[in-house]
Amino acid sequence: MQKITFEHFTDFIRQHAGISSKRLITPTTPFEKDLGITGDDGVELLEAVEKHFGITFPTDENESRALFNLKADEYLFESEGFGLINFIRLVRPYTVRNFTVGELYEAVCKRLL
């Protein structure tokens, strides 16, 4: 399969999210805190990454958690709005992990193998 560089990956992130080329993005840059990508925007980013790079992320919860190294009570992005999943999160404690650009890049590279 194809190999992508981190620079190519960050160029895509910038274009998708409308982030200035002046803003520094490193592998340790967190999506929510530094780039303001959260909730539905985070989900849309993951979908756009799949389409752009011709990959699919696992739909099975256990496989998805393994790919992103998530614990049972961890999520990649904060949830927006109010729905069933938010109600469940209110009842059961959860953590939004400090998900970074480098972690997503590594997950994409794994899916390209």
Secondary structure, DSSP 8 states (H G I E B T S, - for coil): -----HHHHHHHHHHHHT--TTS---TT-BHHHHH---HHHHHHHHHHHHHHHT-----SHHHHHHHTT--TTEESS---S-SHHHHHHHHS--EE---BHHHHHHHHHHHH-
